[in-house]
Amino acid sequence: MNIGLDKTFGLLENMLDVSSLKHKVVANNIANVNTPGYKKMVVNFEGELEKAIQSSSQKNFNKFEPKVVISEDVVDGTLRNDGNTVDMEKEVATLLKNTGFYKIYSQLLAKKFDLVKAAIDGSRG
């Protein structure tokens, strides 16, 4: 959905996509909480997002893609005896936080569309 009105539409669209992907990855981690040797996955997109925000080009908001990577952060003690790195409490907390972000992005996008609609309606009257 690239409607080209301003770069915040592209950014919000991408943030919804990232939140959706993050939800799928966290749900997959939770589903594998009892799988021996499973390494949790995370969505890594902060670097790409920063590049897109710093750029003045609308095209860059449509180019950045989040990356799903196997987490290397087992320094926090989440490596269990069976080699699994999923911490259920952290995954559920991440899922709840991500759900909140998704709702916020959806509401912001809806408000942007309301503003566009109001502008169009105002120009007709």
NUDREN-86376 format. One record per residue (C-alpha): residue number from 1; residue in one letter; x negated, y negated, z negated. Coordinates in Angstrom, 3 decimals. Last residue first. Layout:
BEGIN
    k  r         X         Y         Z
  NUM  A         X         Y         Z
...
end
This chain:
BEGIN
    k  r         X         Y         Z
  125  G    17.172   -22.191    -0.371
  124  R    15.174   -19.869     1.838
  123  S    11.788   -20.911     0.436
  122  G    12.973   -20.168    -3.083
  121  D    13.973   -16.604    -2.185
  120  I    10.522   -15.975    -0.732
  119  A     8.790   -17.494    -3.755
  118  A    11.034   -15.546    -6.131
  117  K    10.244   -12.307    -4.269
  116  V     6.524   -13.025    -4.465
  115  L     6.798   -13.748    -8.184
  114  D     8.846   -10.586    -8.782
  113  F     6.238    -8.581    -6.847
  112  K     3.503    -9.912    -9.130
  111  K     5.660    -9.087   -12.157
  110  A     6.084    -5.493   -10.938
  109  L     2.305    -5.218   -10.473
  108  L     1.722    -6.459   -14.007
  107  Q     4.268    -4.003   -15.393
  106  S     2.688    -1.078   -13.563
  105  Y    -0.803    -2.083   -14.710
  104  I     0.409    -2.306   -18.324
  103  K     2.187     1.054   -18.169
  102  Y    -0.926     2.707   -16.716
  101  F    -3.068     1.146   -19.445
  100  G    -0.813     2.553   -22.155
   99  T    -0.907     6.015   -20.585
   98  N    -4.709     5.785   -20.491
   97  K    -4.850     5.069   -24.222
   96  L    -2.583     8.029   -24.954
   95  L    -4.629    10.359   -22.742
   94  T    -7.912     9.160   -24.230
   93  A    -6.567     9.812   -27.744
   92  V    -5.436    13.294   -26.652
   91  E    -8.876    13.966   -25.182
   90  K   -10.663    12.709   -28.291
   89  E    -8.587    14.934   -30.563
   88  M    -9.077    17.956   -28.296
   87  D   -12.866    17.694   -28.194
   86  V   -13.905    19.427   -24.974
   85  T   -17.607    20.333   -24.695
   84  N   -17.314    24.127   -24.331
   83  G   -20.613    25.995   -24.742
   82  D   -19.115    28.861   -26.797
   81  N   -20.891    27.637   -29.936
   80  R   -19.310    24.224   -29.503
   79  L   -20.812    21.155   -27.904
   78  T   -18.780    18.242   -29.298
   77  G   -21.613    17.033   -31.520
   76  D   -21.722    13.424   -30.379
   75  V   -24.840    14.074   -28.305
   74  V   -22.763    16.082   -25.835
   73  D   -22.491    13.115   -23.492
   72  E   -23.317    14.713   -20.127
   71  S   -19.772    14.577   -18.852
   70  I   -19.078    16.345   -15.593
   69  V   -18.179    13.681   -13.075
   68  V   -15.010    12.503   -11.396
   67  K   -15.788     9.417    -9.349
   66  P   -13.509     6.441    -8.968
   65  E   -13.266     4.946    -5.506
   64  F   -14.062     1.437    -4.426
   63  K   -13.096     0.577    -0.875
   62  N    -9.642    -1.024    -1.093
   61  F   -10.693    -3.603    -3.628
   60  N   -13.710    -4.331    -1.436
   59  K   -11.496    -5.321     1.487
   58  Q   -10.028    -8.241    -0.456
   57  S   -13.453    -9.913    -0.278
   56  S   -14.633   -12.255    -3.025
   55  S   -16.827    -9.636    -4.607
   54  Q   -17.408    -9.729    -8.347
   53  I   -14.222    -7.771    -9.007
   52  A   -15.148    -5.061    -6.502
   51  K   -18.651    -4.640    -7.907
   50  E   -17.267    -4.415   -11.453
   49  L   -14.762    -1.788   -10.355
   48  E   -17.501     0.324    -8.791
   47  G   -19.522     0.233   -11.989
   46  E   -16.522     0.993   -14.200
   45  F   -15.333     3.958   -12.145
   44  N   -16.447     7.127   -13.864
   43  V   -13.611     9.536   -14.525
   42  V   -14.628    12.161   -17.050
   41  M   -15.010    15.930   -16.976
   40  K   -15.416    18.240   -19.921
   39  K   -17.883    21.073   -19.602
   38  Y   -16.320    24.538   -19.807
   37  G   -18.723    27.168   -21.156
   36  P   -16.002    29.212   -22.842
   35  T   -12.485    28.130   -21.817
   34  N   -10.457    27.270   -24.919
   33  V   -10.056    23.527   -24.279
   32  N    -9.537    24.201   -20.575
   31  A    -5.969    22.860   -20.325
   30  I    -7.051    19.821   -22.359
   29  N    -9.854    19.091   -19.898
   28  N    -7.439    19.468   -16.977
   27  A    -5.013    17.054   -18.649
   26  V    -7.920    14.623   -19.087
   25  V    -8.783    14.896   -15.387
   24  K    -5.166    14.490   -14.256
   23  H    -4.651    11.444   -16.485
   22  K    -7.897     9.901   -15.244
   21  L    -6.710    10.339   -11.659
   20  S    -3.437     8.563   -12.428
   19  S    -5.249     5.794   -14.281
   18  V    -7.641     5.362   -11.366
   17  D    -4.777     5.181    -8.874
   16  L    -2.948     2.631   -11.031
   15  M    -6.182     0.622   -11.296
   14  N    -6.556     0.782    -7.530
   13  E    -3.087    -0.628    -6.933
   12  L    -3.719    -3.307    -9.541
   11  L    -6.930    -4.336    -7.799
   10  G    -5.323    -4.373    -4.386
    9  F    -2.438    -6.520    -5.634
    8  T    -4.908    -8.740    -7.501
    7  K    -6.710    -9.481    -4.237
    6  D    -3.933   -11.559    -2.794
    5  L    -1.043   -11.048    -0.416
    4  G    -2.697    -8.333     1.679
    3  I     0.094    -5.762     1.584
    2  N    -2.229    -2.826     1.164
    1  M     0.000     0.000     0.000
end
